[in-house]
Amino acid sequence: MGRGHPYTGRRIALLTQHRKECVIRPALEAAVGCRVARTGGYDTDRLGTFTRDTARAGSQLDAARRKARIAIELSGETLGLGSEGAVGPDPVSGLLPWGVEILLFLDVHLGIEVVGTARGPAMHRHALVTSYGEAASFAAEAGFPAHALVVRPDSEDDPRMRKGISDVTTLRGAVNRALDESTGGQVFVENDLRAFANPTRMALIRDAAEDLGRRLASLCPDCRSPGFAAIERVEGLPCEVCRTPTRLPRAERHGCPACALTKVVQLAEPAFADPARCDFCNP
């Protein structure tokens, strides 16, 4: 487990105000024996919000890196964590909400970054409604009350929003008030995507933490730096029928974030590709 690992017993600062430590801490502490300490004193909403009132500057990775650096600056530690999520269309149909979570680890002494990621379905629904009855029907489809809601008059960009709505009484009051404020008799309702208000997203953050834990637990065989893990996939899995190399991966290239060492690691399975995925058998 964490025995003999360079980070065993070390404190890692995590910048969060949305209770992400609840899933990140157990995953990383189990993987490398570290101690994850939540760092406060900074409003992370300044770096971007899902409710569109504050735009994120830069990429998702940039935001995670910024949070890790702020965690280090505020805590005085040399190890930091930053978490950042994004929601967009799924990669297959483009019709369903899809979440991507990044958890970035920064070691200022070694000068390394190690990134854990997770992808999966997101609970991110939205609708324009004209009555509380319509809002209640939407809420039932949006995982309410376990998944909190955001309500605002007129449109998705109206600044007069109520966040974190997680009970029927509050929902009814927020919808009725938004209807009173509305100029067009409509209310925009959507899922609250803050981690503590969205169990589906929190589960994906846990998956990203577990991925980061696996990466940190893997030490470089040359310099023993944490984070010796897959950096790219190597195509060429042979077709089961004709043995022609396909575009499917046959191996992973592992690399060290601290030194230049890379190593190709063969994937254990599958041994062959389905001929349907072969450009020769199925052009």
N, C-alpha and C positions, 0 to 999 in steps of 0.2 A: 504494500500500500504506500504510505508516505515515507517509510524507513529509509534513511540514507539519501533522501532527496534534498537538493540544495535549499528548497523552500520549506522544509519541515520546521514548524515552530515560528516561521516568519510571518509578520503582519502584512497584509495586502489591503490597501485602502480602496474602498469602493464608493464612488460618488453616486448617490441615488436619493431621491425623496419620495419614490413611489413603491417602496418596500421590496425591491428586487433582491435584497439580501436574503429574503426568506427562501429563495430557490438557488441562488448563486452560492451562498455560504456552504450548505451541506455538500454540494457537488464538488467544489474545489477542495474543501477540507478533507473529504474522503479520498480524493485523488492524490494529493501531494502533502497532506499533513500541515498545511498552512493555517493561518487564522485570518479570516476575512472580516475586516472592520468597516462598518458603514461610516462614511464621512458626510457630514451635513454642512450647513452654513453657506450653501450656494443654491440658488433657485435654478434648477436645470431646465425649467421651461424657457429661460432666457436663450437657450441654444436651439429652440424649436419646439413646436407643439403639433399634435395631431389635429387639433381643432382649427388650425390655419391662422390663428391670431398672431403667431410668431413663426416666420419662415426659417427653416434650417439653412445655415450658411455652409456651403460645401457638401461633400458626399456623406453618406451614412458612416463610412469608415472614418472620415475626418471628424465627425461629431463624437464618435466613440473614443477616438484618440484624444480629443480635447478634454473629454470628461476624465479620462485616466490621468492626464497631466494635472488637471485641476485637483483631483483627489490627492495626488502626490504633494502638490503645493500646499494645500490646506492641512494635510495631516502630518507633514514632515517625514513621511515614509519614503522609501526608495522603490517600492512596488505599488503599482496602481492598476485599477480596473475601470473601464468605461463601457457602458451598455447602450446600444442604440437600435431601435427597431424601425421597420418600414413596412408599409402595406401597399400592395398593388395587385394587378390581375395575375391569375395563376399562369404558369408557363405552358400549359397544354391547350386549354380552351380559350384562355384570356377572358373568361366570363366570371370566374369565382374569385373572391378576395383571398389573397395569398400573403402570408407574413414572412419576413426575413429578419432574423435577429443576429446581431453581431455583439460579441463580448471580447473586448480588446484588453490584453494584459501588457503592461509596460514595466520593464526593469531598467531603471536609469543607470545603474552601475554596469550592467552587461551591455547596455545599449540595444536591447532586443524588444521586439514586439511579437506576441503570439496571439492569434485570433481564433476564437471559436465561433462557429456559425450554426444556425438551424433554420430550416425552411418548412413551411407547412400551411394548411388552411387557417384562415383568420376569421374571427367573429367581427366582421365590420359591415354591418348593414345600415342603410339609411333610407329615409322616405319623407315625402311631403304629405302632411295630413291636414285635415280640416276640422277634426273633432277629437275629443278625448277617446271616443270609441275606436276610431281609426288608429290612434296612437297606442291604445291597449292591444289591438290586434297585431300591430307591428312589434310591440315589445315581446309578445309571446314568441315571435319568430326570431327575435334577436337575443335569446338567452337570458332575458330579464326574469328575475331580479339579480341572479348571480352575476350577469354582465350588466354593468351600469350603463346609463344612457345620458346623452347630452341633448338638450332641448333649446331651440331658439326660434324667434319669429321670422317669418318670410323666406329666408334662404340660408344656405350653408355658410355664408360669409357674414351674416349679421352678428355684430359683436355682443349683443345682449343675450348671452348664453347662460344656461344653468348646467353645470357638470355634476358628475358623480351621483346621478339619481338612481337609487336602488331600492325604492319601496313604492307601493301603489299610491299612497297618500301624497308623497312628494311629486310623483309623476303627474298625477291629476292636477295638482296645484300649478306645476310648471307649465303644463300644456295650456291650461285655462288662462294663465297669465300671459303666455306668449301669444295666444289668440287675441287677447285684449290689446296687446302691443302691435300686432300685425296690421299692416296696411292692406294686405291682400287676402286676409282670412286664412292664411296657411301657416303651418308650423313645421320646421325642419327637425327631424328626430334622427339620431344616429347613435351607434355604440360609442361609449367612452373607451378609448384605446390606451389610457394610462394603465400601467402594469397591474396595479392593485385593484383596478376596476374591471379587469378583463381576464378571467381565468384562462381562456384559450391562449392569449398572448403570454401570460405568465408561464404556462407549460412550455411554450416555445423558448422562452428565456432559460428555463431549466435545461432544455435540450442543448442550447448553446453553451451553457456552463459545463455540462457533461462533456461536450466536444472539446472545450478548452482544457478541462481537466485531463482528458486522455492525451492531449498534445503536450501539456506541461509535464506530465508523468514520464514522457518518453525523452530520454537523455541522449545527446549526441555521442556516438561511440568514440569520437576523436577528442572533443573538448569538454564533454559532459555538460554542455549547456542544455537547459530544458527547452522543449519545443521541437525536437527532431521528429517531424511528421510529414504527411503528404502535402506536397506543394503543387502537384499536377498529376494528371492521369496520362498513361501511355497507351495509345491506341494499338490495335492489332490482334485482338482476340480472334483465333482461327474459326472459320465456319465449320460446323459439325459435319457437313456433307462434303464440301470440296477442299476444305482446309485453307482457303484463301483468307488472308488477314482482313478483318472487318474494321469498321470505325469504332467498335466497342472497345473499352479498355481491357488490356491484358495485364497491366501492372500500374503501380503508382511510383512516382519519383518522390522520395523523401529528402528533405533538406534541413540544414541547421540554420537557425536565425542568427547565430553568432559567427560561425566560420563558413568556409566555402564548401563544406562536405555535402555531397548529394549521393544518393544510392537508389537504384531501381529495385523495387520490391514486387515480386510476382503476386498477383491476386490468387487466393486459394481456389475460388470458384466464381463463376462457372468455368469449366475447362474449355468449353466450346460455345460458339455463338449460334443462336437459332438461324437457320438458313433464310428465314424471312428478313433478317437484318443484314444479309450478305448482298453486296452490290453485284456480285457475279451470278449467284443463284436467283436473285430477285432484283434485277436491274430496274 
